[in-house]
């Protein structure tokens, strides 16, 4: 109790006015609670800085890109050894022991958030998870003290101890990036018997997991080509519970064989390009309620299939290039998945913006052409009485004042007709050879004007194109992406 009483006595001496305001009951409570606070402070001071503070920061804010599963820039931060190895370019400079300012780690995380090299990267505001001021204090302090993995919180100065205590009480939380957050969650499915996989392999069918740590499968029968027909598709039925992605491109599958796909309800991606299927096949495809991607390139699909394709409620992308589908049919398909009023409104905005853009370009081009004509005229007129140069710009010989040319409003002399003719082919090439050359004031004024007009045109075009990109982007995001060909995607008309 002696230690406790000394602590209490210091407390009393430091805060006499405060004590006088407390009742006896409050003092009794304080006497009981103070040892708990003291014990907590001792426990925090004894914590290892790297294990208790820095590693949790890495886990929450860095290891998504620099961890065991991914090593962006060849940098991994999930183990102490990998951390000190560094990454591409940085190497051991990732941490310069004793110098936080020279350490690549500190440099990257203190860059402006919109810098391409900043860490973590800013993908969008809702998924941005930067290092906090207190976390940065800890990282800097740890490096400045030598970056030893044995350093304790008690080794920090008072300012950084406060930062450490703050972080310990507000541990960093992991926030998935936009890219990761938007990745679809794979269904949990049972594994497939190795014997089934082996039998499919013997038929020339590639079967593999669609990602690490999942039993969901990708099947590619396109390697078998025309050997894979309607009879072979039944070979896939034993893996119906695991089959998510299926590639039947360039196979001999027909409308009749497509009917068998109804037995694969988990399908999300399906390639049927360069097959002989027709509109009859889409009757069966419409029952694949999880389908997100469908490639029908170079098939016999037409506008008749639109009502069936409209039933694919999760459809995100469909290729209809070199099919019998018309632009009107594709627009009808897209409109089914969107708010038709908003869609039509955006199309009207896009049309108005295009007309406005064309009008702007024509107007500015007319101004520039008129100025160009004036510049040509100004370039041929001069107030010079005699040549402004003593040496021929071509040969450096003395000029013959009867051999002259008007260039950018100035009278230039030459030693002979040959040099004069050569200069007049491209006077700009020899401009620097005319000592102290300066165009006439009228010529310079017109050049400055045309530069201003061109800059104004460029700025106006960029602003107009930005508005166009915004509208086009909204159209692109509405409903599934429908591609009728690289030069004719839906809604880009």
C-alpha positions in Angstrom: 0.0 0.0 0.0 3.0 2.3 0.4 3.4 2.8 -3.4 -0.3 3.4 -3.7 -0.2 6.1 -1.0 2.8 7.8 -2.6 0.9 8.0 -5.9 -2.2 9.3 -4.2 -0.1 11.9 -2.3 1.4 13.1 -5.6 -2.0 13.3 -7.0 -3.2 15.4 -4.0 -0.1 17.7 -4.2 -0.5 18.3 -8.0 -4.2 19.0 -7.9 -5.0 20.7 -4.5 -7.9 22.7 -5.8 -9.4 19.7 -7.5 -9.2 17.7 -4.3 -11.0 20.3 -2.3 -13.9 20.1 -4.7 -14.3 16.4 -4.3 -16.4 14.8 -1.6 -15.0 12.2 0.7 -17.0 9.6 -1.2 -15.4 10.6 -4.5 -11.9 10.3 -2.9 -12.7 6.8 -1.8 -13.8 5.8 -5.3 -10.6 7.4 -6.7 -8.5 5.3 -4.3 -10.1 2.2 -5.6 -9.9 3.0 -9.3 -6.4 4.5 -9.5 -4.6 1.1 -9.3 -6.6 -0.2 -12.3 -5.5 2.8 -14.4 -1.9 2.4 -13.2 -1.9 -1.3 -14.1 -3.3 -0.6 -17.6 -0.7 2.0 -18.3 2.1 -0.4 -17.2 0.6 -3.1 -19.5 0.5 -0.8 -22.5 4.1 0.4 -21.9 5.3 -3.2 -21.9 3.8 -4.0 -25.3 6.1 -4.7 -28.3 5.8 -1.8 -30.8 6.0 -3.9 -34.0 3.8 -6.8 -32.8 1.2 -4.7 -31.1 1.0 -1.6 -33.3 2.9 -1.8 -36.6 1.9 -5.2 -37.7 -1.8 -4.5 -37.1 -1.5 -1.4 -39.2 0.0 -3.4 -42.0 -2.7 -6.1 -41.7 -5.5 -3.5 -41.9 -4.1 -1.1 -44.5 -1.3 -2.7 -46.5 -1.5 -6.5 -46.8 -4.4 -6.5 -49.2 -1.8 -5.5 -51.9 1.4 -6.5 -50.0 0.7 -9.8 -48.3 0.9 -13.5 -48.5 -1.6 -13.7 -51.4 -0.4 -10.7 -53.3 2.9 -8.8 -53.6 2.3 -5.6 -55.5 5.7 -4.1 -56.5 7.2 -7.4 -55.1 6.7 -6.1 -51.6 5.2 -8.3 -48.9 4.5 -7.1 -45.4 3.0 -10.2 -43.8 6.3 -11.3 -42.2 9.2 -9.4 -40.6 11.7 -11.0 -43.1 9.7 -10.1 -46.2 9.1 -6.6 -44.8 12.8 -5.8 -44.5 13.6 -7.3 -47.9 11.5 -4.5 -49.5 10.1 -4.4 -53.0 10.9 -3.4 -56.5 13.3 -0.4 -56.6 13.1 0.3 -52.8 14.9 -2.8 -51.6 16.4 -2.3 -48.2 15.5 1.4 -48.4 11.9 0.4 -47.5 13.2 1.1 -43.9 16.4 3.0 -43.3 17.1 2.3 -39.6 17.4 5.5 -37.7 16.0 7.8 -40.4 12.3 7.9 -41.0 12.7 10.7 -43.6 14.9 8.5 -45.8 12.7 5.4 -45.6 10.6 4.5 -48.7 7.8 3.3 -46.5 7.3 6.8 -44.9 7.8 8.5 -48.2 5.0 6.5 -49.9 2.4 6.9 -47.1 3.0 10.6 -46.8 2.6 11.4 -50.5 -0.6 13.4 -51.5 -3.4 11.0 -51.8 -3.9 11.8 -55.5 -0.3 10.9 -56.3 0.1 7.7 -58.4 2.8 6.5 -56.0 0.8 7.2 -52.8 0.1 4.3 -50.5 -2.5 3.1 -49.9 -3.9 4.1 -53.3 -7.0 6.2 -53.6 -9.5 4.2 -55.6 -12.6 6.0 -54.3 -13.4 8.0 -51.2 -15.7 5.3 -49.7 -13.0 2.6 -49.7 -10.0 4.8 -48.9 -8.2 3.7 -45.7 -5.1 5.8 -45.2 -2.7 5.7 -42.2 -3.9 8.0 -39.4 -1.7 10.7 -37.8 -1.2 8.6 -34.7 -0.3 5.5 -36.7 2.2 7.6 -38.7 3.8 8.9 -35.5 4.4 5.3 -34.4 5.9 4.2 -37.7 8.2 7.2 -37.7 9.2 6.8 -34.1 9.9 3.1 -34.5 12.2 3.7 -37.5 13.9 6.6 -35.9 14.7 4.4 -32.8 16.4 1.9 -35.1 13.5 -0.3 -36.3 14.3 -3.0 -33.8 11.6 -5.7 -33.5 12.4 -5.7 -29.7 11.4 -2.1 -29.1 8.7 -1.5 -26.5 6.1 1.3 -26.1 8.1 2.3 -23.0 11.0 3.2 -25.3 9.0 6.0 -26.9 9.0 9.6 -25.8 6.0 11.1 -24.2 4.4 12.4 -27.4 4.7 9.1 -29.2 3.5 7.2 -26.1 0.3 9.2 -26.4 0.0 8.2 -30.0 0.7 4.6 -29.2 -1.9 4.5 -26.4 -4.4 6.1 -28.8 -3.8 3.5 -31.5 -4.0 0.7 -28.9 -7.4 2.0 -27.8 -8.5 2.5 -31.5 -6.9 -0.4 -33.3 -6.8 0.0 -37.1 -9.7 -1.7 -38.9 -9.5 -3.4 -42.3 -11.4 -1.7 -45.1 -11.5 -3.7 -48.3 -10.6 -1.7 -51.5 -13.3 -1.0 -54.0 -11.8 -3.7 -56.3 -11.9 -6.4 -53.6 -15.3 -5.2 -52.2 -16.9 -5.6 -55.6 -15.6 -9.0 -56.3 -18.4 -11.5 -56.3 -18.6 -14.1 -53.5 -18.2 -17.6 -54.8 -20.7 -20.2 -53.7 -19.6 -22.9 -51.3 -19.8 -26.2 -53.2 -18.5 -29.7 -52.4 -15.3 -31.0 -54.1 -15.4 -33.1 -57.2 -14.1 -36.7 -57.2 -10.6 -36.9 -58.8 -11.8 -39.8 -61.0 -14.4 -37.6 -62.6 -11.9 -34.9 -63.4 -9.5 -37.5 -64.9 -12.3 -38.9 -67.1 -13.0 -35.4 -68.4 -9.4 -34.7 -69.1 -9.2 -37.8 -71.2 -11.9 -36.4 -73.4 -9.8 -33.3 -74.0 -11.9 -31.1 -71.7 -10.0 -28.7 -69.5 -11.3 -28.4 -65.9 -9.8 -26.2 -63.3 -10.8 -24.1 -60.2 -11.9 -20.6 -61.1 -9.9 -19.2 -58.1 -7.8 -20.3 -55.2 -9.4 -22.0 -52.2 -12.7 -22.8 -54.0 -14.3 -25.9 -55.5 -16.1 -23.9 -58.1 -15.0 -24.9 -61.6 -14.2 -23.5 -65.0 -14.7 -25.9 -67.9 -13.2 -25.3 -71.4 -14.4 -27.7 -74.1 -13.3 -25.4 -77.0 -10.0 -27.3 -77.2 -11.9 -30.4 -78.2 -13.4 -28.4 -81.1 -16.0 -30.2 -83.2 -15.3 -33.5 -81.3 -17.4 -32.0 -78.5 -21.0 -32.4 -79.5 -24.5 -32.8 -77.9 -23.6 -36.3 -76.7 -20.5 -35.1 -74.9 -22.3 -32.4 -72.8 -23.8 -35.1 -70.6 -20.2 -35.8 -69.4 -20.4 -32.5 -67.5 -23.5 -33.4 -65.5 -21.5 -35.0 -62.6 -20.0 -31.5 -61.9 -23.2 -29.6 -62.3 -23.0 -28.4 -58.6 -19.5 -27.0 -59.2 -19.7 -25.6 -62.7 -19.7 -21.8 -62.8 -17.9 -20.9 -66.0 -18.3 -22.9 -69.2 -16.6 -22.4 -72.6 -18.3 -24.2 -75.5 -16.9 -21.9 -78.3 -16.2 -23.5 -81.6 -17.7 -26.8 -80.6 -20.4 -28.8 -82.4 -23.0 -28.0 -79.8 -26.5 -27.2 -81.3 -29.8 -25.9 -80.1 -30.7 -29.5 -78.9 -27.6 -29.7 -76.8 -28.2 -26.3 -75.3 -31.3 -27.7 -73.6 -28.9 -29.7 -71.4 -27.5 -26.5 -69.9 -30.7 -26.2 -67.9 -29.0 -28.8 -65.6 -26.3 -26.3 -64.7 -28.1 -23.7 -62.6 -25.0 -22.1 -61.1 -23.5 -21.0 -64.5 -22.4 -17.3 -64.4 -20.2 -17.2 -67.6 -21.0 -19.0 -70.9 -19.1 -18.9 -74.2 -21.1 -20.0 -77.2 -19.3 -18.0 -79.9 -18.7 -19.6 -83.3 -21.3 -22.3 -82.9 -24.4 -23.1 -85.0 -27.0 -22.2 -82.3 -30.0 -20.2 -83.3 -32.9 -18.4 -81.6 -34.3 -21.8 -80.4 -31.3 -22.1 -78.0 -32.2 -18.9 -76.1 -35.4 -20.5 -74.9 -33.2 -22.7 -72.8 -30.6 -20.1 -72.0 -33.3 -17.9 -70.5 -33.6 -20.4 -67.6 -30.0 -19.8 -66.5 -31.0 -17.3 -63.8 -27.4 -16.7 -62.5 -25.9 -16.0 -65.9 -23.9 -12.7 -66.0 -21.7 -13.1 -69.1 -22.9 -14.5 -72.4 -20.9 -14.6 -75.7 -23.0 -15.3 -78.8 -20.5 -13.8 -81.3 -20.9 -15.2 -84.8 -24.0 -17.3 -84.1 -27.5 -17.2 -85.7 -29.2 -15.2 -82.9 -31.6 -12.6 -84.1 -34.1 -10.1 -82.7 -36.5 -13.0 -82.0 -34.2 -13.9 -79.0 -34.7 -10.6 -77.3 -37.7 -11.7 -75.1 -35.8 -14.8 -73.9 -32.6 -12.8 -73.2 -34.6 -10.3 -71.2 -35.2 -13.1 -68.6 -31.5 -13.2 -67.7 -32.0 -10.9 -64.7 -28.3 -10.9 -63.7 -26.9 -10.3 -67.2 -24.0 -7.8 -67.2 -22.3 -8.4 -70.5 -23.4 -9.9 -73.8 -21.6 -10.1 -77.1 -23.8 -10.1 -80.2 -21.2 -9.2 -82.8 -21.7 -10.8 -86.3 -25.1 -12.1 -85.4 -28.5 -11.3 -86.9 -29.4 -9.0 -84.0 -30.1 -5.5 -85.2 -29.3 -2.2 -83.4 -33.0 -1.8 -82.7 -33.2 -5.3 -81.2 -30.1 -4.6 -79.0 -31.6 -1.3 -77.8 -34.9 -3.1 -76.9 -32.9 -5.6 -74.9 -31.0 -3.0 -73.0 -34.0 -0.9 -72.2 -35.6 -3.8 -70.5 -33.0 -3.7 -67.8 -33.1 0.1 -67.2 -35.4 3.0 -66.4 -36.6 3.8 -69.9 -37.3 7.5 -69.2 -33.8 8.0 -67.7 -32.3 6.1 -70.6 -34.1 8.1 -73.3 -33.2 11.3 -71.4 -29.5 10.5 -71.4 -29.6 9.6 -75.1 -31.2 13.0 -75.8 -28.6 14.7 -73.7 -25.8 12.9 -75.6 -27.3 14.0 -78.9 -27.6 17.6 -77.8 -24.0 17.5 -76.6 -22.8 16.2 -79.9 -24.6 18.9 -81.8 -23.2 21.5 -79.4 -19.7 20.0 -79.8 -19.9 20.1 -83.6 -21.1 23.7 -83.5 -18.3 24.7 -81.2 -15.6 23.1 -83.3 -16.9 24.6 -86.5 -17.1 28.1 -84.9 -13.6 28.0 -83.5 -12.1 26.5 -86.7 -13.6 29.4 -88.6 -11.9 31.9 -86.3 -8.6 30.1 -86.7 -8.8 30.0 -90.5 -9.5 33.8 -90.6 -6.5 34.5 -88.4 -4.3 32.1 -90.4 -5.2 34.1 -93.5 -4.3 37.3 -91.8 -1.0 35.9 -90.6 -0.1 34.9 -94.2 -0.9 38.4 -95.4 1.0 40.0 -92.5 4.0 37.8 -93.2 4.3 39.2 -96.7 4.1 42.9 -95.7 7.0 44.8 -94.2 8.0 48.3 -93.3 11.7 47.5 -93.5 13.6 49.7 -96.0 16.6 47.3 -96.3 17.5 43.7 -95.2 17.7 43.3 -91.4 20.7 40.9 -91.8 24.2 41.4 -93.1 25.0 37.7 -93.6 23.1 35.3 -95.7 21.3 32.8 -93.4 22.1 29.9 -95.7 25.8 30.4 -96.5 26.9 33.2 -94.0 28.2 35.2 -97.0 27.6 38.9 -97.2 24.1 39.7 -98.6 23.3 41.2 -101.9 20.5 43.8 -101.2 18.9 43.0 -104.5 18.3 39.4 -103.3 15.6 39.7 -100.7 12.6 37.8 -99.3 9.8 39.0 -96.9 9.6 36.5 -94.0 7.3 37.0 -91.0 7.0 40.7 -91.9 10.7 41.3 -92.1 13.0 41.9 -95.1 15.7 39.2 -95.2 18.7 39.4 -97.6 20.6 36.6 -99.4 23.9 36.3 -101.3 22.2 34.7 -104.4 19.0 33.5 -105.9 19.8 29.9 -105.0 19.9 30.7 -101.3 16.8 32.8 -101.6 14.9 30.0 -103.2 16.1 27.5 -100.6 15.1 29.8 -97.8 11.6 30.4 -99.2 10.9 26.6 -99.2 11.0 26.6 -95.4 12.2 29.8 -93.8 11.5 28.6 -90.2 14.5 26.2 -90.6 16.9 29.2 -91.0 15.2 31.6 -88.5 17.8 30.9 -85.9 20.6 31.7 -88.4 19.4 35.3 -88.7 21.1 37.2 -85.9 18.7 38.9 -83.5 15.7 38.0 -85.7 12.3 39.1 -84.5 9.1 39.0 -86.5 7.2 42.2 -87.2 4.9 43.6 -84.4 1.8 42.9 -86.6 2.8 39.4 -87.3 3.6 38.7 -83.6 0.3 40.2 -82.5 -1.6 37.9 -84.9 0.3 34.8 -83.8 -0.5 35.6 -80.1 -4.1 36.0 -81.0 -4.3 32.7 -82.8 -2.5 31.0 -79.9 -5.2 32.3 -77.5 -8.0 31.2 -79.8 -6.5 27.7 -80.1 -6.1 27.5 -76.3 -9.7 28.6 -75.8 -10.8 26.0 -78.4 -8.9 23.3 -76.7 -10.3 24.2 -73.2 -13.8 24.3 -74.6 -13.4 21.0 -76.4 -12.1 19.4 -73.2 -15.0 20.7 -71.2 -17.5 19.5 -73.8 -15.8 16.1 -74.0 -15.9 15.8 -70.3 -19.7 16.4 -70.2 -20.0 13.9 -73.0 -17.9 11.3 -71.0 -20.2 11.8 -68.0 -23.3 11.1 -70.0 -21.7 8.2 -71.9 -20.5 6.7 -68.7 -24.0 6.8 -67.2 -25.4 5.1 -70.3 -22.6 2.5 -70.2 -23.4 1.6 -66.6 -27.1 1.3 -67.2 -28.1 -2.3 -67.7 -25.9 -5.0 -69.3 -23.1 -4.1 -71.7 -24.3 -5.1 -75.2 -21.7 -5.3 -77.9 -22.7 -5.5 -81.6 -19.2 -4.9 -82.7 -16.2 -2.7 -81.8 -17.4 0.1 -84.0 -21.1 -0.3 -83.1 -21.6 -0.8 -79.4 -25.1 -0.1 -78.1 -25.7 3.4 -76.8 -22.6 4.9 -78.4 -24.5 6.0 -81.5 
